[in-house]
Amino acid sequence: MSTEAKSVQVPGLSVWGPPKRPLEDSILIISSIAHTAPLHRQMASMAVREYRRRDIRDDRPPDPDRFVRTQPEEFDIPAGAGAGKALNSELVEKLRRCAGAIAFVDDMRPNIAYELGFFHGMGRPVLLLSSTSPEPSWSCFTDLAGSAIQKFTEEHLTAIIHRYLDDLFLKLEDVTIWPTYTLPDPADNLLSKRGVDLRCDSMEVTKKLPFPRVVRIFEWDHPLNIRINKSLSDDARFKVVVRSPEGAHFSVYFEVGFQDAAGKPRQVWLGLSSWLGRADYRNDERNIPTDPANEDWRFVTGTFSGLQRQGHLGRVAAASLKRVRIRTGEPNSTDRSILEIGHLEVNGCH
């Protein structure tokens, strides 16, 4: 649906007018042909079309022309459809583009629970409506759908739907703040600190702005190893700044020791590897894809808990960082490729 704005030419000034057609969020309405009254379906569609939510943010001047608008998306469950089949194509596509869903569940069919479980997996609550008393068997599905089943009358149906839409958009607006990161502090650069054990059979140390000390490595078989041997806190994170004049692949590995669920000591290499097209999981490695280096300095950062989560380790007990290993090139390759490491930082070790 187009929301392109129109430019109005004024002498010496270009003014962008309002969109030709405001954006309308889609709300999916699911009902059964055999059991949902046509009047109830019509009332639900009308309630969605008539819904308007004013801009309630207090960090900008109020705008009486700013609304949240919604439109209904209709989908009928055929009376003779088999469970889990009739909805798998068309409904799934509607689920992906709809902000919320309203389901009439008088039919009590497995299709509704099956498909709306997918919707709930997207983190969006669903309004379940019944014109009769819901059967006790449906009580086990209310948590899955994100909302208890509401018995409605024609007199109150519109108000119930509008309350649901109010709650829906409040939840959609409550999102995690997008993270921002500070530039690396030279004082935290392990490559420049005295007493840090740097080991590599083939490397050069040079100075290149903006870093006072840059380590260059050339071959996969001769990695840069930095011993850490410290415990990791829950919020421990890393920062690595690399570049390559040749666009070389590189890998950053963290050797992490931990205790498994049985209390036995384990260790695993958590790696970020640019030569991987997809994740690579082995007994002693969990490799996660990243972008290759290029001529510009590239800032790679993250948390160790995030690496563990991506590596499907879950939360591990008593985790410690043994060492960091940085490689250039690809496994089993003898080609010489230059990788420059300007900054390596590990915070949250003790």
matplotlib code that plots the C-alpha trace (Angstrom):
import matplotlib.pyplot as plt

x = [0.0, 1.6, 2.5, 4.7, 4.6, 4.0, 6.4, 4.8, 7.0, 7.1, 9.6, 12.8, 11.2, 10.2, 7.4, 6.4, 2.7, 0.8, 0.7, -1.8, -3.2, -2.3, -0.8, -3.4, -2.3, -3.9, -5.9, -6.7, -10.2, -10.5, -13.9, -15.7, -18.2, -20.3, -20.4, -19.7, -22.8, -22.3, -23.5, -20.7, -18.1, -19.5, -19.5, -15.9, -14.8, -16.6, -15.0, -11.6, -12.2, -13.6, -10.8, -8.6, -6.0, -4.6, -0.9, -0.4, 3.4, 4.4, 7.8, 6.5, 3.6, 0.2, -0.9, -4.7, -4.2, -1.9, -3.8, -3.2, -5.6, -6.5, -8.1, -9.6, -8.1, -10.7, -10.0, -12.7, -11.9, -13.8, -16.2, -14.7, -11.0, -8.5, -6.6, -3.4, -3.8, -6.3, -4.5, -0.9, -0.6, -2.9, -3.2, 0.5, 1.0, -1.6, -0.1, 3.3, 1.8, -0.9, -0.3, -2.9, -5.7, -9.2, -10.5, -14.1, -13.6, -17.1, -16.2, -13.4, -11.5, -7.8, -6.9, -7.4, -5.2, -2.5, -2.3, -2.8, 0.1, 2.3, 0.9, 1.6, 5.1, 5.6, 5.0, 1.6, -1.5, -4.6, -8.2, -10.3, -14.1, -17.0, -20.7, -21.4, -19.7, -16.3, -15.9, -13.5, -11.2, -10.2, -8.7, -5.4, -5.1, -5.6, -1.9, -0.9, -3.1, -1.9, -5.4, -8.3, -11.4, -14.0, -17.7, -19.4, -22.8, -23.6, -24.0, -20.4, -18.5, -17.2, -16.0, -14.2, -12.4, -11.4, -10.0, -8.0, -6.6, -5.6, -3.8, -2.2, -0.6, 0.5, 2.4, 3.8, 5.1, 6.8, 10.0, 13.6, 15.8, 18.0, 21.6, 24.3, 28.0, 30.9, 34.1, 36.9, 38.9, 42.7, 43.3, 41.4, 43.3, 44.9, 47.3, 49.0, 49.0, 52.2, 52.3, 49.7, 50.9, 50.7, 51.9, 52.1, 54.7, 54.4, 53.3, 54.4, 53.7, 53.4, 51.7, 48.8, 46.4, 44.2, 45.8, 49.3, 49.9, 48.6, 49.3, 49.5, 49.1, 49.3, 48.4, 45.6, 48.2, 49.9, 47.2, 47.5, 46.9, 46.2, 46.0, 43.3, 42.5, 39.8, 36.3, 33.5, 30.7, 27.1, 27.5, 31.0, 31.5, 34.3, 35.4, 37.6, 38.7, 40.1, 40.8, 42.4, 43.8, 43.1, 39.6, 40.8, 38.5, 39.2, 38.0, 37.9, 37.7, 37.2, 38.1, 35.5, 35.6, 32.4, 30.6, 27.8, 24.5, 26.2, 28.9, 31.7, 34.3, 33.9, 35.4, 34.4, 35.6, 33.0, 34.0, 33.0, 34.1, 33.7, 34.4, 31.3, 28.1, 26.1, 26.7, 29.1, 28.6, 31.1, 31.9, 34.5, 33.5, 30.5, 31.2, 28.9, 29.1, 30.2, 31.3, 34.8, 37.3, 37.9, 40.1, 38.2, 38.5, 35.6, 34.3, 33.0, 31.4, 29.0, 28.4, 29.7, 26.2, 25.1, 27.7, 26.6, 23.0, 23.9, 25.9, 23.0, 24.9, 22.3, 23.4, 26.6, 27.8, 31.2, 32.3, 35.8, 37.7, 40.9, 42.3, 41.5, 42.7, 42.5, 43.2, 43.3, 42.3, 40.5, 41.1, 43.4, 44.5, 48.2, 47.5, 49.1, 46.5, 47.1, 44.8, 45.4, 44.1, 44.1, 42.1, 41.1, 39.1, 37.5, 35.3, 33.7, 36.6, 37.8]
y = [0.0, 3.3, 5.9, 8.0, 11.7, 14.4, 17.3, 20.8, 23.3, 26.8, 29.5, 28.7, 26.0, 22.3, 21.2, 17.6, 17.2, 14.4, 10.9, 10.3, 7.4, 6.9, 3.6, 1.1, -1.8, -5.1, -7.0, -10.6, -11.8, -15.6, -17.3, -20.5, -20.4, -23.1, -21.6, -17.9, -15.6, -13.4, -10.4, -11.0, -11.1, -7.9, -6.1, -7.2, -5.9, -2.6, -2.2, -2.6, -0.1, 2.5, 2.2, 5.3, 5.7, 9.2, 9.9, 9.8, 10.3, 13.1, 13.7, 15.9, 18.3, 16.7, 16.3, 15.9, 14.4, 11.6, 8.3, 4.6, 3.2, -0.4, -2.5, -6.0, -9.0, -11.7, -15.5, -18.2, -21.6, -24.1, -26.3, -29.5, -28.6, -30.9, -29.7, -27.9, -28.0, -25.4, -22.5, -23.3, -21.2, -18.3, -17.7, -17.9, -15.1, -13.0, -13.7, -12.3, -8.9, -8.5, -6.5, -8.5, -11.1, -11.6, -15.1, -16.4, -19.7, -21.0, -23.8, -25.0, -26.5, -27.5, -25.4, -22.2, -23.3, -24.6, -21.6, -18.9, -20.6, -19.5, -15.9, -16.0, -17.1, -13.7, -12.1, -10.5, -11.2, -12.5, -11.7, -14.9, -14.4, -16.7, -15.9, -18.8, -20.1, -21.5, -25.2, -26.2, -27.9, -24.5, -23.3, -25.0, -22.8, -19.4, -18.9, -20.0, -17.4, -14.6, -13.7, -15.4, -16.2, -13.4, -14.1, -11.2, -9.9, -7.8, -4.8, -4.9, -6.5, -3.2, -2.0, -5.4, -5.2, -1.5, -2.4, -5.2, -2.9, -0.4, -3.1, -4.5, -1.2, -0.4, -3.7, -3.1, 0.3, -1.2, -2.4, -2.8, 0.3, -0.2, -0.6, 1.9, 1.5, 3.7, 3.8, 1.7, 3.4, 3.1, 2.6, -0.8, -2.1, -5.4, -5.1, -2.1, -3.2, -4.3, -7.8, -9.2, -12.4, -12.1, -15.2, -15.7, -17.5, -15.0, -11.4, -7.8, -4.9, -1.5, 1.8, 3.0, 5.7, 5.9, 3.1, 3.3, -0.4, -2.6, -6.3, -7.8, -11.6, -13.4, -17.1, -19.3, -21.7, -18.9, -17.3, -14.6, -16.0, -13.9, -15.6, -14.2, -16.9, -14.9, -15.5, -14.0, -11.9, -12.2, -8.9, -9.5, -8.3, -8.0, -5.4, -6.2, -3.7, -5.3, -4.4, -6.0, -4.2, -7.4, -8.1, -11.2, -13.5, -13.7, -15.5, -14.4, -17.4, -17.3, -20.4, -20.6, -23.0, -23.8, -26.4, -28.5, -29.4, -32.3, -30.1, -31.5, -29.1, -28.4, -26.1, -24.8, -22.4, -19.6, -18.2, -15.4, -16.5, -14.5, -17.5, -19.3, -19.0, -20.4, -21.5, -24.4, -26.5, -29.2, -30.9, -28.3, -25.3, -23.1, -20.9, -18.0, -16.1, -12.5, -10.2, -10.3, -7.5, -4.8, -1.6, 0.2, -0.5, -2.7, -2.6, -6.1, -6.2, -8.3, -10.1, -13.5, -14.4, -13.5, -15.8, -18.6, -18.1, -18.1, -21.2, -22.9, -23.4, -21.7, -20.3, -21.9, -22.0, -20.6, -19.6, -18.4, -17.0, -18.9, -17.2, -15.3, -16.6, -14.5, -16.0, -14.8, -16.6, -19.9, -23.5, -25.7, -22.7, -21.8, -18.4, -15.5, -12.8, -9.7, -9.0, -6.0, -5.9, -2.4, -3.0, -5.9, -5.4, -7.7, -6.2, -8.0, -10.4, -10.7]
z = [0.0, -1.1, 1.4, -0.9, -0.1, -2.7, -3.2, -3.6, -5.3, -3.7, -4.9, -3.1, -1.0, -1.4, 1.0, 1.4, 1.9, 3.6, 2.1, -0.6, 1.4, 5.1, 6.2, 7.6, 9.7, 8.8, 11.4, 10.5, 11.2, 11.4, 11.5, 10.5, 7.7, 9.4, 12.9, 12.9, 12.3, 9.2, 11.3, 13.8, 11.1, 9.5, 12.9, 13.6, 10.2, 10.7, 14.2, 12.7, 9.9, 12.3, 14.8, 15.3, 17.8, 18.4, 18.8, 22.6, 22.7, 25.0, 23.5, 20.6, 20.0, 19.6, 16.0, 15.5, 12.1, 13.3, 13.8, 13.9, 11.3, 10.8, 8.1, 8.3, 6.5, 6.1, 6.2, 6.4, 7.8, 5.4, 7.3, 5.9, 6.0, 7.6, 10.6, 9.8, 6.0, 4.9, 6.6, 5.8, 2.7, 2.5, 6.3, 6.9, 4.4, 6.1, 9.5, 8.3, 7.3, 10.0, 13.2, 15.1, 14.8, 15.9, 15.9, 16.4, 18.1, 18.5, 16.2, 18.6, 15.7, 16.0, 12.9, 15.0, 17.8, 15.4, 13.2, 15.9, 17.8, 14.9, 15.3, 19.0, 18.2, 16.5, 19.8, 19.0, 21.2, 19.6, 20.5, 20.9, 20.7, 21.5, 21.3, 23.6, 26.8, 25.8, 26.3, 29.2, 26.7, 25.4, 28.7, 27.8, 24.7, 26.2, 27.1, 23.6, 22.0, 24.4, 25.5, 27.3, 25.3, 25.7, 25.5, 23.7, 22.8, 19.7, 21.9, 23.3, 20.4, 18.9, 22.4, 23.0, 19.7, 20.2, 23.7, 22.2, 19.5, 22.2, 24.1, 20.9, 19.9, 23.4, 23.3, 19.8, 21.0, 24.0, 22.3, 23.4, 22.8, 19.8, 21.1, 20.4, 21.0, 22.0, 20.0, 21.5, 24.3, 23.5, 27.2, 27.0, 24.0, 24.9, 22.0, 23.6, 27.2, 28.9, 30.2, 27.8, 26.2, 22.4, 20.5, 16.8, 14.7, 11.8, 12.6, 12.3, 14.7, 13.2, 13.8, 11.7, 12.6, 14.5, 16.5, 18.2, 17.7, 14.9, 14.6, 11.2, 10.5, 7.2, 7.3, 8.7, 10.1, 12.1, 14.2, 16.8, 20.3, 23.4, 26.7, 29.1, 31.8, 33.6, 34.6, 32.5, 34.1, 32.9, 30.9, 29.5, 26.0, 23.4, 20.8, 17.8, 15.1, 11.9, 8.3, 5.3, 2.2, 0.3, 1.6, 3.4, 5.4, 9.1, 12.2, 15.9, 18.3, 22.0, 24.0, 26.8, 29.7, 31.7, 33.7, 32.0, 33.7, 35.4, 36.8, 34.5, 33.1, 29.4, 26.9, 23.5, 20.9, 20.2, 16.8, 14.4, 10.9, 7.7, 5.4, 6.7, 4.7, 7.6, 11.2, 11.7, 14.9, 16.0, 19.3, 20.3, 18.1, 17.5, 14.5, 13.6, 10.2, 10.0, 7.2, 5.7, 6.4, 3.8, 3.4, 6.1, 9.8, 10.8, 14.4, 15.5, 19.0, 21.0, 24.3, 25.3, 26.4, 22.8, 21.4, 23.7, 22.7, 19.0, 19.5, 21.2, 24.5, 26.6, 29.9, 31.2, 34.7, 35.9, 32.4, 31.9, 28.9, 28.3, 25.3, 22.1, 18.7, 15.5, 12.1, 8.5, 5.4, 5.2, 6.5, 4.4, 2.4, 1.9, 0.3, 2.1, 3.1, 5.2, 8.2, 10.5, 14.0, 15.5, 18.7, 20.9, 24.0, 26.5, 29.2, 32.1, 33.0, 36.6]

ax = plt.figure().add_subplot(projection="3d")
ax.plot(x, y, z, "-o")
ax.set_aspect("equal")
plt.show()
